Amino acid sequence: MMIKKLITFEDLGFVQWGVLDTEETGVYSAIALEEAFFTPLPETLAEFIQQGNEGLLALADALEQNEKTQAVKAKPLATVHILAPLPQLTKNIFCVGENYAEHIEEFHKKKLDSLPKYPQFFTKAPTCVIGPEDTIDSHPQVTKELDYEGELAVIIGTSGKDIPVSEAMNHVYGFTIMNDVTARDLQRNHGQWFHGKSLDTFAPMGPCILLRDAAPDTFTIVTKVNDEVRQDASTEEFIFPIPSLISTLSQGTTLQPGDIISTGTPSGVGAGFKPPRYIHSGDTVEISISSIGTLKNTVK
């Protein structure tokens, strides 16, 4: 069985992690595999990522033994609560602003004369991470302009600093989906974006980590609000491709296993419409990225 997707989940009140089965309808618990085959596997997915290829080889060995013995059965996904793959981050999420030309034009309400020369980086607080099906707090006492941003997020697997573009993808562990939820009025009022991007629940993430070796060269991103398509784009449209982002961000800054880089959102955000079409209590946002899955959340 090829390892393609890893998830963190809660089952009977206990948080654990595992690998999706071939049909992606069930999950093999890492704890169950460890107990059955005496394979040393860590308690959390974050710790597993730290192990790199060594961890993946150990997991693959346990799954191979299980194919022969059927000692561990996959838990049906319908019976567990899927969480964000990395629910307890120790570092801010690295984010990229304005990485699609059409989004820059809709955001600034003008045609571009030329593409930016450098990527725009900002961060989101780790405390704003939530998982699939969790509710986004609309914070009505704080913001009146709640917006969505469907994005491909990259998970770093190998530490590095001053990484050349040619070697950047070797530092990628996998990919997931993130909704870069934003309070546009706070973003505008404060100038610096951190506060408007980092309110509690403003980083829905998941539902899985797609491993780098199982990933396609490009992804399509589709965001729906209440089943209406708002964003529909391809990562081929990136101004700054993933290797460029990793290389630039690592210049003088050490990237570490488990770091997350969210790669920017395409056009179609609520702020880009005339008049703006922000999200409100009761709305549902679904972000689907090819080969990864769908991240769905409802606004509270």
C-alpha positions in Angstrom: 0.0 0.0 0.0 1.4 3.4 -1.1 1.3 6.0 1.6 -0.3 9.1 0.1 -2.3 10.9 2.8 -1.9 11.4 6.5 -4.5 12.8 8.9 -4.9 13.7 12.5 -8.2 12.6 14.0 -10.1 12.2 17.2 -11.7 8.9 18.1 -13.6 8.3 21.4 -12.1 11.5 22.8 -8.5 10.5 22.0 -6.4 12.5 19.4 -4.2 10.4 17.2 -3.0 10.2 13.6 -2.9 7.7 10.8 -2.7 7.0 7.1 -5.7 6.9 4.8 -6.5 3.5 3.2 -6.4 3.1 -0.6 -10.1 3.9 -1.0 -9.7 6.9 1.3 -12.8 5.8 3.3 -10.8 4.6 6.3 -7.7 5.4 8.4 -5.1 3.0 9.8 -4.3 4.3 13.2 -0.5 4.8 13.9 -1.1 3.7 17.5 -2.7 0.5 16.4 0.0 -0.3 13.9 2.7 0.4 16.5 1.0 -2.0 19.0 0.5 -4.7 16.4 3.9 -4.8 14.8 6.2 -3.2 17.5 7.0 -0.4 15.1 8.1 2.8 16.9 5.8 5.5 15.7 5.5 8.9 17.5 2.3 10.2 19.2 1.7 13.1 16.9 1.9 13.8 13.2 4.2 16.8 13.9 6.7 14.4 15.5 6.3 12.0 12.7 7.2 14.7 10.1 10.4 15.4 12.2 11.4 11.8 11.4 11.4 12.4 7.7 12.1 9.5 5.4 13.0 7.3 8.3 9.5 7.6 9.7 7.9 7.0 6.4 10.0 3.8 5.9 8.9 2.5 9.4 5.2 3.3 8.6 5.5 1.6 5.2 7.0 -1.5 6.9 4.1 -1.7 9.4 1.5 -1.3 6.6 3.3 -4.0 4.6 3.1 -6.4 7.5 -0.5 -5.5 8.0 -1.4 -6.3 4.4 -0.2 -9.9 5.1 -1.8 -10.3 8.5 -4.8 -8.0 8.5 -4.1 -7.5 12.2 -5.2 -3.8 12.1 -8.5 -2.8 10.5 -9.0 0.7 9.0 -11.4 2.8 11.1 -14.2 4.2 8.9 -13.7 7.9 8.4 -17.4 8.4 9.1 -16.9 7.3 12.7 -14.0 9.7 13.5 -13.6 13.4 13.8 -10.9 14.7 11.4 -8.8 17.5 12.8 -6.3 19.9 11.3 -3.3 17.8 10.3 -1.1 19.9 12.6 -3.5 21.3 15.2 -0.8 22.5 17.7 1.6 24.6 15.8 4.6 26.0 17.6 5.3 28.7 15.0 3.4 31.3 13.0 2.1 30.2 9.6 4.1 31.8 6.8 1.7 33.3 4.2 2.2 34.8 0.8 0.2 37.8 -0.3 -0.6 38.7 -3.9 0.7 35.6 -5.7 -1.9 35.7 -8.5 -2.0 38.6 -11.0 -5.9 38.7 -11.2 -6.2 38.7 -7.4 -3.8 41.7 -7.2 -6.0 43.5 -9.7 -9.2 42.8 -8.0 -7.8 43.7 -4.6 -6.2 47.0 -5.7 -9.0 47.8 -8.3 -6.6 48.5 -11.1 -4.7 46.8 -13.9 -1.2 45.7 -13.3 1.6 47.6 -15.2 4.1 44.9 -14.3 4.3 41.8 -12.0 5.9 42.3 -8.5 9.6 41.4 -8.3 9.5 40.1 -4.8 6.9 37.9 -2.9 5.0 39.5 -0.1 5.2 37.6 3.2 3.2 37.9 6.4 2.2 35.5 9.1 -0.8 34.1 10.9 -0.8 33.2 14.6 -0.7 29.5 15.3 -3.7 29.9 17.7 -6.1 30.5 14.8 -5.8 26.9 13.4 -9.0 24.9 13.2 -9.9 21.7 11.3 -12.5 20.5 8.8 -16.1 21.0 9.7 -15.1 23.3 12.7 -16.9 26.6 12.8 -15.3 29.9 11.8 -16.1 32.6 14.4 -17.4 35.6 12.6 -16.3 37.9 15.5 -19.2 40.3 14.8 -18.0 42.6 17.7 -14.6 43.0 16.0 -15.2 42.9 12.2 -17.9 43.7 9.7 -15.9 42.5 6.6 -15.2 38.8 6.9 -13.6 37.2 3.9 -12.4 33.9 2.6 -9.2 32.9 0.7 -8.7 29.4 -0.6 -5.0 28.5 -0.7 -2.6 25.6 -1.2 -0.4 25.2 1.8 3.1 23.6 1.8 4.5 21.6 4.7 8.2 21.7 5.1 9.8 18.3 5.9 13.6 19.0 6.0 15.4 21.9 7.8 17.3 24.3 5.6 18.6 27.9 5.2 19.7 29.7 2.1 18.1 27.0 0.0 18.7 27.1 -3.8 15.6 27.1 -6.0 16.9 23.8 -7.6 16.8 22.1 -4.2 13.7 23.6 -2.7 11.3 20.8 -3.4 13.5 18.4 -1.6 12.6 20.3 1.6 8.8 19.8 1.0 7.1 17.1 3.0 3.6 17.5 1.6 0.6 19.7 0.9 -2.7 20.6 2.5 -5.5 23.2 2.1 -5.9 26.4 4.1 -8.6 29.1 4.2 -6.7 32.3 4.9 -9.8 33.9 6.6 -9.4 37.7 6.8 -11.1 40.6 8.5 -10.7 43.1 5.6 -11.5 46.2 7.8 -8.9 45.2 10.3 -6.4 44.5 7.5 -7.1 48.0 6.1 -7.2 49.9 9.4 -4.0 48.5 10.8 -1.9 48.6 7.6 0.1 45.6 8.7 -2.0 42.5 8.1 -1.2 40.3 11.1 -4.2 41.3 13.3 -6.8 41.0 10.6 -5.5 37.6 9.6 -5.0 36.1 13.1 -8.3 36.2 15.0 -9.3 32.8 16.5 -10.5 30.3 14.0 -9.0 32.2 11.0 -6.9 29.4 9.7 -9.1 26.4 8.8 -6.8 23.6 7.6 -7.0 20.1 6.2 -8.4 17.6 5.7 -5.1 15.7 5.2 -1.4 16.0 4.2 -0.8 14.8 0.7 2.8 13.6 0.6 5.1 15.3 -1.9 5.8 12.1 -3.8 2.1 11.5 -4.4 1.4 15.1 -5.5 0.8 16.4 -9.0 3.0 19.1 -10.6 0.1 21.6 -10.5 -3.1 21.9 -8.5 -6.5 23.3 -9.2 -8.2 25.4 -6.5 -12.0 25.8 -6.3 -13.7 27.8 -3.5 -17.4 27.7 -3.1 -19.6 29.8 -0.8 -23.0 28.2 -0.1 -22.3 26.0 -3.2 -21.6 28.9 -5.5 -18.2 28.9 -7.1 -16.2 32.0 -6.2 -12.6 31.0 -6.9 -11.4 28.7 -9.7 -7.7 28.7 -10.6 -4.6 26.7 -11.1 -1.2 26.9 -9.3 0.2 27.3 -12.8 -0.9 30.9 -12.4 1.5 31.5 -9.5 3.6 34.6 -9.9 6.2 33.0 -7.6 6.2 29.2 -7.8 6.7 27.1 -4.7 10.5 26.5 -5.2 11.0 30.3 -5.5 8.9 31.0 -2.4 10.9 28.5 -0.3 14.2 29.7 -1.6 13.4 33.4 -0.9 11.9 32.7 2.5 14.9 30.6 3.5 17.4 33.4 2.8 18.9 34.0 6.2 15.9 32.2 7.9 16.0 28.6 8.9 12.9 26.6 7.8 12.1 23.7 10.0 10.1 20.5 9.7 6.4 21.2 10.2 6.6 24.8 9.1 3.7 25.8 6.9 3.8 28.1 3.9 0.4 29.2 2.5 1.0 30.1 -1.1 -1.6 32.9 -1.8 -5.1 33.0 -3.0 -6.5 33.5 -6.5 -9.1 36.0 -7.6 -12.7 35.7 -6.5 -12.4 36.7 -2.9 -15.4 38.6 -1.4 -13.6 41.9 -1.4 -13.1 41.7 -5.1 -16.8 41.9 -6.0 -18.7 45.2 -6.5 -20.3 45.5 -4.0 -18.2 43.2 -1.8 -19.6 39.8 -1.0 -18.3 39.0 2.4 -19.3 35.9 4.4 -21.6 36.0 7.4 -23.0 33.8 10.1 -24.6 30.6 8.6 -22.5 30.7 5.4 -20.5 27.6 4.3 -17.1 27.8 2.7 -15.8 24.8 0.8 -12.2 24.8 -0.7 -11.4 21.9 -3.0 -7.8 21.3 -4.2 -7.2 18.5 -6.8 -5.6 15.4 -5.3 -5.9 16.7 -1.8 -9.6 16.9 -1.0 -12.1 19.4 0.3 -11.9 21.6 3.4 -15.4 22.7 4.5 -16.3 25.1 7.3 -19.4 27.0 8.4 -19.4 30.5 9.8 -20.8 30.9 13.3 
